[in-house]
Amino acid sequence: MYMLLRKLLSIVFHIKFKITVMHKENIPDLKGGYIIACNHLSNLDPPMVATFIRGKFSFMAKEELFHKNGFVTFVITHCGAFPVTRGSGDDAPIRMSVEAVQKNRILVIFPEGTRSKDGTLGRMKSGVILIASTANAPILPVCLRYTGKGRKHVTANIGKLIPPEDVHIDEDDRHSMRKSAKRIGDELARLQKEIYDAAGEPLPEKKKTEEPTNDADNNG
């Protein structure tokens, strides 16, 4: 069922969107067992990533989506999603994330923890580092940009795989976690700049006033 749904979504996305992938050579020759750390711009980001990287995916999704309607629940569940409730203090999402990687799946994480409304990158949370270190898994940085009418032109820039030893940390050492999370943020910023430089456009600037969001999907 997973492969059928994934194939159908991939066909639909390639028809609906014009997708440009930069540095395809950085896509790992692995079926799974690693983490994709991606900026977060849209609810379409998880299936979008799956259109140009092959493998079995898992990703966090806000719990409300699992109660929206039967069809949505069926699709996201069979596409590898599992629920997360922000602020619950429950460590289940971390545990399930580690288990997914250990089962040779590709775990898609959005380290900012919420969608960006203005295209800028937010502060990286340490969850991605904790998961990578616990699972002893490498991290693949990926940056997305949606442009054009209806945001139907998608540019994806793929960074080089960061080996697990480069992000292995002591869970009790907050400094090392922040340092490793910053490394992920710096790499996403570099990939984003490359996308904008190629388009001959300046990087987006953060709005002075930004309404708080309650998004809990795809926490990092």
N, C-alpha and C positions, 0 to 999 in steps of 0.2 A: 504493500500500500504506500509506504514511504516513497519508494522510487517512482511510482506512478504519479503521485501528487507532485513530487519534485520536478519531474519531466514536464508535466502539464503547466506548472507555474513558470518554468524556464521558457517554454514556448510562448506563453502569454506575455511575459516580460520582454522577450526579444522582439515581439511584434509591437508592443506598446511603447517601448523605450529605445532610444539610440544609445547604446552602451559602448563607451570607449574605456579600454583598460590599459593603463600605463604600467610598464615593467612586468609583463606577464611571466618573464623568466624567473621572477621571485616566488612564483606559486610553488609551494613544496611538492616534491614527488612523493607525497604521503597520502594514504587514504584517510587518515585521521590521527587522533592522539595529540592534537595541538590546539592552541587557542588563537582565535582571530580577535584582535583588539581594534575596534573601529569607531570612528566618530559617529555621532547619532543625530540625524537630521529628519528622519521620517519613520513611520511605522513599517514602511516598505523595506527598510534597510536589511533585515535578516534574509528575506527571500531574494533581495537584490544581490547580496553577496553570493548567494547560492547559484546565481546564474552564470558566474564566471569562475567559481572554484568548485571542483568536484569533491564529493565525499558525503558522508552522513553527518548532518548537523544537529546540534542541540543549542538552545538559547533560552534565556529567561524571558518571561512575559508577565505583565502585571496581572494579578489574580482576577481582576474584573473581566478580562477577556475570556476567561474560562466559564463565565456565567452569562455572557452576552446573549448568545443563542446557540442552539445545538450544532448548527453548521460550522460556525466559527470555532467552537470548541473542538469539533471533529478534525477540522483542517489543521489548526495549530498544534494539536496534540500529536497528530500523525506526521507532522513536519518536525517534530523533535522539541517542541516548547514545553517548559514546565513552569508552574506559577511561582511568583515571588510577591510578598507583601512588604512594602517599604515601611521601615520603622517598627517592624514586629519584633526585632531582636532574635528571630529564629535563624539558626545556622543551617537550616535545611537547604536553602539555595546554594550555599558554598559546598555542602556535602554532595548534593546532586550534581553540581558542576564538576567536581573532582571525579565523581563516578562516571560521568559522561565521557570525560577525556580518557580515563583509564579503560573504558570500553571501546576505545579507538574511534571515538566520534570527534568532530570538529566543533568546538564550543565557541559560539559567537558572543562576545561581550562588548558592551558599550561603556568604557571606563568612566565617562562623564556622569553616568547614572541617569541622565534625562536628555530629552531632545533639545537641540539648540534652535532657537527661533530666528537668530540672525546670522547663522553660519559660522560664528566664531567657536573656537574650542574652549570648553570649560576645564575646570581643574580635574585632574585625574584622581579617581578614588583608588584605594589600595586593594580592593577586592580581587581585581585581576591578578595582582602580584601574589596574593595569598593563595589563590587557586592554582596558579602556575607553579608556585614553589611546592605546594602540597602534592600536586600531581606529577611533579618533575617534568613539566611539559614546556615546549618552546612556544613563543608568541609571535604571531604574524601581524604586523601593523598594516591596517588598510584604511585609506581615507576616501570618502565619497563626496561628490558635489553634484547637485541637481541644478540644471539651468534650462533656459529656453521656455517657450510657451507651454504652460502646463507642467513645467519642470520635467519634461520628457527626455531631455538629454542628460545622461548620467556619465560622469567621469569617475573612474576608480583608479587610485594609485596604490600600488602594492609595494610595501617595503621588504627588506630582507628579514628572514626568520631570525629571531633572537633566541639563542640557545638557552636551555633551562638553567645552566650553571650561572648565567648572567643575571638571572632574576631570583635565584635561590636566596631566601632570607630566613632569619630567625623570627618566628611569629611574635616574639616578645620585644623585638627591636623595632620600634615605630620609625626610627630614623632611617633604617635600611629599607623599610617598606615605602616610605615617602620618596626616598632617593630612587628606588626602582620604578615607582609609579611615575615620577617625573621623567625618567628616561623614556617611558612609553609616550608621555605627553609631548616630549621634545621631538620624538620620531614622527608622531602624527602631525605636529606643526610643520615639520620639514616636508612631509608628503603633501600637505595642504598648500604650502607655499609653491611647491613645484607645479601643482595643478593650476594655480592662479598665474604663475609666471608663464606657463605654456600658453595660457589664454590672453596674456598681455594685460591682465587686470590686477588691481590692488587687492590685498587681503581684506576680508570683511572686518568691520569695526564693531565692537560691542556697543549696544544701545545704552544710553545713559540711564534710562529707567526701563526695567524689564519686569513684567508681571510674574509672580511666582507660579510655578507649574506643579501639578500633583502627579506628573508622570511617574510611574514606578516600574515601567517596562524596561527590561534589559539592563538591570543595574550592573555596574561593574564593581 
